[in-house]
């Protein structure tokens, strides 16, 4: 059997098999050969193998086909098709797909509508092993996004991703300063705030800028907000590009510059930031 697989691998990596030959290969082998092509940068060939595996109801094939479609295609229809296959993989129990479906429904984008109620079950399933899913659940309960606002639940999920995301530390600081879902605790609040301000990652820099912009946990200071938002935006973090565009549009902490504001807004759109929220900037201050 091993000898057969070795010979088959040599043949397949030399040329793409005709369609009728796929039926003689197991889904697992199709996935394996697809990975060989993808690792070699031959995405079109890889997609053929992944698609065949997906159509044989192989969860890994479903995920790899969908993931490659959404990441490598510039075509909106292909991206939407990719998301559908990833969701099928998640529903078939493929662990790697589950948090991604939760993220997709939470954030939404130009080809996939945001739906917090659909995001919820996937994020709950993934929360025990995926830090971003825990953070997103924490945000949902903290802000009441698609669920009833519940600071106890928010704190529970946020603690599962503590120190792993700047935004987690930002929200945990607010919980312990304001006593949201717990008793106020200055020591813990300082611990998470210090972790935030010593973090140079883009999301942490954004949270500090957000704090200064809105006067949350600190005195409102637009100039300081611009300082941190610019650092985050330079790392292509689209929420920072979005908020920084407001600074330039309304002249907050920086000289008003509508052209610069629009440039930042376009960059935020390319980051798949919610289209409705971005368009609302034109009339929201």
Secondary structure, DSSP 4 states (H G I P E B T S, - for coil): -HHHHHHHHHHHHHSPPPGGGGGGS-HHHHHHHHHHHHHTT-HHHHHHHHHHHHHTT-HHHHHHHHHHHHHH---HHHHHHHHHHHHHHHHTT-HHHHHHHHHHHHH--SSS---HHHHHHHHHHHTTT-HHHHHHHHHHHHHTSSS---HHHHHHHHHHTTTT-HHHHHHHHHHHHHTSSS---HHHHHHHHHHHHT--SHHHHHHHHHHHHHTSSS---HHHHHHHHHHHHTTT-HHHHHHHHHHHHHTSSS---HHHHHHHHHHHHHTT--HHHHHHTTT--
